[in-house]
Amino acid sequence: MEVGFRSARLAKLCTDPTMRQRRLGRERSTKVLLRLNQLAAAEHLGELMSLPQGRCKPLADERDETFSLDLDGQSHLIIEITDRPAPRTDDNDIRLDEVKSVTEVFSLGAGVTDVTGGVGVS
């Protein structure tokens, strides 16, 4: 899958091992790297949804093109579908097997400000 980042600051955090470990700690840094590798290796979002360890799940109805990947129970990696318009069925459900591009929005937990300056959603 094609993976992008919402900001240059988030991209640097996710791709710079030293910065990632310093800001997130060893365990969370390792999980972020694992999820990044899983995203890059997946052919489409449906494939990622089938991995039980990532616990990938859609967020609330008003954010139906946004998904949460578990990092450590307290933290989540939030991804949004980049494909525009998102591929949909006749019932308006997202065709997960056709989603091939996502943008990452990192969240440290409910109500915690994330590294991009926005309020985290988890």
LOMIRO-812326 format. One record per atom (N, C-alpha, C, O, CB): x, y, z. Coordinates in pm, whole numbers, plus 50000, padded with zeros to 5 digits. Glycine has a CB too. Layout:
BEGIN
XYZ ...
# end
This chain:
BEGIN
500844988350000 500005000050000 500895012450000 502005012350054 499044999950121 500405022849939 501115035649941 500795042550073 499625043850110 500705044549818 501845047050144 501675053150275 502225067250272 503365069550231 502365044850384 501415076750316 501855090650326 501715095450469 501215088250556 501055099550231 502165107550494 502085113450627 501395126850617 501555134050518 503485114850690 500635130350718 499885142750718 500805154950721 500435165550670 498935143150836 501985153650780 502905165050789 504345160350781 504635148550802 502675172850920 505235169650751 506675166450747 507165162750887 508055154250901 507475178350692 506605168950987 506995166151125 506645151751163 507435144851226 506325175951223 505465147251124 505045133551150 505905123751070 506275113151122 503565131751116 506205126950946 507055118350864 508425116550928 508965105550931 507205124150723 508985127450978 510305126651042 510245118151168 511125109951192 510825140751077 509195119951248 509065111951369 508965097151336 509605088851401 507825116451449 508195093851236 507965079751201 509135073251130 509305061051139 506745078551115 509945080951060 511015075150979 512425076851038 513355070250993 510995081150844 512585085451137 513885087451201 513935078951329 513285082451428 514135102751234 514695067851328 514695058751442 515105065251575 514525062351679 515625047151414 516095074051571 516545080651694 515465089651751 515165089151870 517825088751668 514885097851666 513815106851711 512605099051759 512015102351862 513405116351598 512245088551685 511085080551721 511255074351860 510345074751942 510855069451616 512425068651885 512645062252015 512725072652127 512225070252237 513925053852012 513345083952101 513465094452202 512095100052239 511815102252357 514385105752151 511235102152140 509915108252164 508885098052214 508015101452295 509395114652037 508975085752167 507925075952196 508315065152294 507455058052346 507495069652070 509605063652321 510055052652405 510325040352320 509875039452205 509035049552513 511045031052376 511495019352302 510335010552252 510275007152133 512405011052389 509425006952341 508334997752304 507405003952199 507104997552098 507524993752428 506965016052222 506035022552128 506725025151995 506115023951890 505495035852188 508005028851999 508775031151876 508825018351792 508675018851670 510195035951910 509045007151858 509094994251789 507744990951725 507694986051613 509504983151886 506654993651797 505314990951744 504994999951625 504374995451528 504274992951853 505395012751631 505165021851518 505875016451394 505285016051286 505645036251551 507135012451410 507885007051298 507224994351243 507144992551122 509325004051340 506754985651332 506064973451289 504814976851207 504594971151101 505674964851412 504004986251256 502784990051184 503124996651050 502434994250951 501934999551269 504165004851045 504595010950919 504975000150818 504605000950701 505785020650941 505704990250863 506114979350775 504904971150729 504854966950614 507124970150847 503944968950818 502744961650780 501934969450677 501424963650581 501884958750903 501824982550697 501124990950599 501794990350463 501124988550361 501075005550648 503114991650461 503854991550335 503764978050265 503734977450142 505314995150359 503724967150343 503704953750285 502314949650237 502184941150148 504204943750387 501284955550294 499914951750257 499584956650116 499984967650076 498884957450358 498874948450042 498454952349907 497294962149913 497174971049828 498064939849826 496424960450014 495254969050030 494814968950176 495294960850254 494084964449937 493914977950212 493464979350350 492764966850402 492864963650520 492544991350362 492054959950317 491384947650357 492364937350413 492044930150508 490634941650241 493544936650355 494574927450401 495014931150543 495204922350627 495784927550305 495174943850568 495584948650700 494494945950804 494794942650918 495894963750695 493234947150764 492124944650855 492094930050901 491534927051006 490794948350788 492674921050823 492644906850858 493764902850955 493774891451001 492754898550732 494684911950987 495754908751082 495254911151224 495004922551262 497024917451053 495104900651304 494534902351438 495394910651533 494864917751617 494294888951499 496724909951520 497594917051613 497524932151599 497824939251695 499004912451595 497154937351485 497074951751465 495754957651511 495644969651532 497284954951321 494754949051526 493414953451565 492994966051490 492614976151550 493364955951716 493064965251358 492664976451273 491144977051270 490474967351237 493244974851128 490624988751305 489164990151307 488785004251264 489535013751285 488594987151447 487595005551203 487145018851162 486745027251283 486325021951386 485955017651065 486885040351269 486435049451374 484945052051359 484285045451280 487225062751371 484415061451433 482985064551435 482445067751296 483195070651204 482725076251529 481125067151283 480435068951155 480835081551081 481035081050959 478965069251178 480955092751150 481285105251082 482735105251031 483125114050954 481065117051175 483515095751074 484905094351027 485095080750964 486065073750994 485915096451145 484185076850877 484195063250823 485355060250730 485555048750693 482925060850750 486125070250692 487305067950609 488585068450693 489685069850639 487375078250495 488425067350824 489545067850918 489555055051000 488515050251046 489445080351011 490765049451017 490925036651087 491995037751194 492905045851185 491275025550988 491865029351296 492795029151408 493545015951409 492945005251396 492055031351542 494865016751425 495715004851441 496285005151583 496855015251625 496865004451333 496134994351655 496604993651792 498124993551798 498784986651720 496034981351862 498685001351890 500115000951914 500414993352043 501144983452041 500695015351921 499834997952155 500114991252282 498924991152378 499114990252499 501274998052349 497744991952326 496554991952411 496145005952453 494955009052457 496794983552533 497105014452482 496855028352520 496995037652401 496405048452399 497805032552631 497765033652302 498095042152189 497645035852058 497565023652045 499595044952185 497375044551962 496905039951831 497555048051720 497875059851737 495375040851821 497745041551608 498175048251487 496905050251405 496215040551373 499285039951408 496605062551372 495385065651299 495735067651152 496655075151120 494675078151358 494995060951064 495215062550920 493915066950855 492825063250898 495735049350857 494055074850750 492905079350672 493085074650529 494205074250478 492745094750678 491995071150465 492045067050325 492405079250241 491785089850253 490675060850278 493405077750156 493845088650069 493125088149935 492905098449872 495365087950047 492755076049891 492055074649763 490815083449762 489975082449852 491675059749737 490685091949663 489515100749651 488865099149517 489545100349414 489905115449673 487605096349513 486775092849628 487105078749674 487605070549598 485275094049592 486805076049800 487055062549854 486155052749779 484975055449759 486785061950008 486705041249738 485875031349666 484775026049756 485025022049870 486755019649615 483545025949706 482395022049788 481515011949714 481515011049591 481555034449825 480775004249794 479794994849740 478495002349714 478395014249743 479564982749838 477504995449660 476185001449637 475515005349769 474675014249772 475274991549560 475904998649879 475365001750012 476165012550083 475925015350200 475344989150098 477105018750012 477955029550062 479015024850163 479615033150232 477105040150127 479255011750171 480355006650253 481655008350175 481645008450052 480124991750292 482755009650246 484055011050181 484524997450131 484454987550203 485105017150278 484994997050007 485564984849949 487024984149995 487914989449929 485464984749790 487254977650108 488574977250169 489624970950079 490794974750084 488514969650300 489224961349995 490174954849906 490584963549788 491434959549709 489594941849856 489994975449776 490374984849669 491104997149722 491555005449644 489134989249593 491234998249854 491945009649914 493435006449912 493884997149979 491455012550061 494185014249835 495605011649818 496495023249860 497695023149835 495885008249675 495895033449924 496665045049965 496075050850093 494875053250102 496695055749853 496945052950193 496505058650321 497465069550365 498615069950323 496395047650429 496975078450451 497795088750514 497755086250663 496695083450719 497295103250478 498905087250728 498975084750871 498775097450951 499265108150917 500305078450906 498025095851059 497795106351157 498075099651291 497295091151333 496315112551148 499125103251357 499555096151478 498845101451601 498715113651617 501045097251495 498385092651686 497685096451809 498325089651928 498625077751924 496185092851800 498525097152034 499115091452156 498075086452254 498415080152353 499985101752224 496815089252228 495755084652316 494645094952322 494805106152275 496305081852456 493525091152380 492345099752384 492655112952453 493145113252565 491195092652456 492345123952384 492495137152441 493915142152451 494135153152503 491905137352574 494885134652403 496285138752409 496655145252278 496305140252171 497215126852439 497365156352283 497765163052161 498815154752090 499795150452152 498295177152190 498615152551961 499585144351887 500735152951835 500745165051856 498895137151770 501675146751767 502865153651723 502595163351608 503455171551574 503905143651681 501425162451548 501105171751440 500405184251492 500105193351415 500245164851336 500145184551622 499495196151681 497995194951693 497345204051744 499825208251603 497435183951647 495985182051656 495615174051779 496495168751847 495455175051531 494365173051809 493925165151923 493805150651881 493195147551779 492575170451979 494385141751959 494395127551928 493015121451936 492175125852015 495325120352019 492785111351856 491535103951857 491875089251871 492585083751787 490685106651727 491395083051975 491645068651989 490565062152071 490605050052094 492995066052054 
# end
